[in-house]
Amino acid sequence: MTRVRKQVLLDPEQELKLRALAERWHSSESEVLRIGLDRLIEEEMSSLSSRSDVDGEEDSQAPSDEDIAELEDEVDRWSQQHPRPLRLSELVIADREGR
């Protein structure tokens, strides 16, 4: 499979969450991003196909605060069901903080 390189800018909090989730899933950060992007696109396409009143308004497909909170809750529930110590990342963070 051919892949295209993309560069994204994350907030420090997003980076920590991404790293933690990748470690819990035993996968790369890139894989977590690809899975999340696939889910978002699938959800949006499903939403578009089910709407009969698509009017092309700008930002009409932006996720609501409730949708975002629901997705964050889903990630939290999944993380709780698949706990795994984050020894390496904790060491890296502690090292960066000079502890």
C-alpha positions as CSV (number, residue, x, y, z in Angstrom):
1,M,0.0,0.0,0.0
2,T,1.3,3.4,-0.9
3,R,1.2,6.1,1.7
4,V,1.5,9.8,1.5
5,R,3.5,11.7,4.1
6,K,1.6,14.5,6.0
7,Q,2.8,16.8,8.7
8,V,0.4,17.8,11.5
9,L,0.8,20.2,14.3
10,L,-0.5,19.0,17.7
11,D,-1.0,20.7,21.0
12,P,1.2,19.3,23.7
13,E,-1.9,17.7,25.4
14,Q,-2.9,16.1,22.1
15,E,0.6,14.7,21.7
16,L,0.5,13.1,25.2
17,K,-2.9,11.6,24.5
18,L,-1.8,10.3,21.1
19,R,1.3,8.7,22.5
20,A,-0.6,7.1,25.4
21,L,-3.2,5.7,23.1
22,A,-0.6,4.3,20.7
23,E,1.1,2.5,23.5
24,R,-2.2,1.1,24.8
25,W,-3.0,-0.2,21.4
26,H,0.5,-1.5,20.8
27,S,0.7,0.5,17.6
28,S,2.3,3.5,16.1
29,E,1.1,7.1,16.6
30,S,0.6,7.2,12.8
31,E,-1.7,4.1,13.0
32,V,-3.8,5.8,15.7
33,L,-4.1,8.9,13.6
34,R,-5.1,6.8,10.5
35,I,-7.8,4.9,12.5
36,G,-9.2,8.2,13.9
37,L,-9.2,9.8,10.5
38,D,-11.0,6.8,9.0
39,R,-13.6,6.8,11.7
40,L,-14.2,10.6,11.3
41,I,-14.5,10.3,7.5
42,E,-16.8,7.3,7.7
43,E,-19.0,9.1,10.3
44,E,-19.2,12.2,8.2
45,M,-19.9,10.4,5.0
46,S,-22.7,8.4,6.7
47,S,-24.1,11.7,8.0
48,L,-24.0,13.3,4.6
49,S,-25.7,10.4,2.9
50,S,-28.5,10.3,5.5
51,R,-29.2,14.0,5.3
52,S,-31.8,15.1,2.8
53,D,-31.4,18.8,3.5
54,V,-27.7,19.3,2.5
55,D,-27.6,23.0,1.8
56,G,-23.9,23.5,1.5
57,E,-23.7,25.9,4.4
58,E,-20.2,26.6,5.6
59,D,-19.3,24.6,8.7
60,S,-22.5,22.6,8.5
61,Q,-20.5,19.4,9.0
62,A,-18.4,20.6,11.9
63,P,-18.7,18.3,14.9
64,S,-20.7,19.7,17.8
65,D,-19.3,20.0,21.3
66,E,-21.5,17.0,22.2
67,D,-20.0,14.9,19.4
68,I,-16.5,15.7,20.5
69,A,-17.3,14.9,24.1
70,E,-18.9,11.6,23.1
71,L,-15.8,10.7,21.1
72,E,-13.5,11.6,24.0
73,D,-15.6,9.5,26.3
74,E,-15.4,6.6,23.8
75,V,-11.6,6.8,23.8
76,D,-11.6,7.0,27.6
77,R,-13.8,3.9,27.9
78,W,-11.7,2.0,25.5
79,S,-8.5,3.0,27.4
80,Q,-10.0,1.8,30.7
81,Q,-10.9,-1.6,29.1
82,H,-7.4,-2.0,27.7
83,P,-5.1,-0.8,30.5
84,R,-1.4,-1.1,30.0
85,P,1.4,0.6,32.0
86,L,3.0,3.5,30.2
87,R,6.5,2.9,31.6
88,L,8.5,4.2,28.6
89,S,6.5,7.3,28.1
90,E,6.4,8.1,31.8
91,L,10.2,7.9,31.8
92,V,10.5,10.1,28.7
93,I,8.2,12.7,30.2
94,A,10.0,12.6,33.6
95,D,13.3,13.0,31.8
96,R,12.0,16.0,29.8
97,E,10.8,17.6,33.1
98,G,14.2,17.0,34.7
99,R,12.9,14.6,37.4
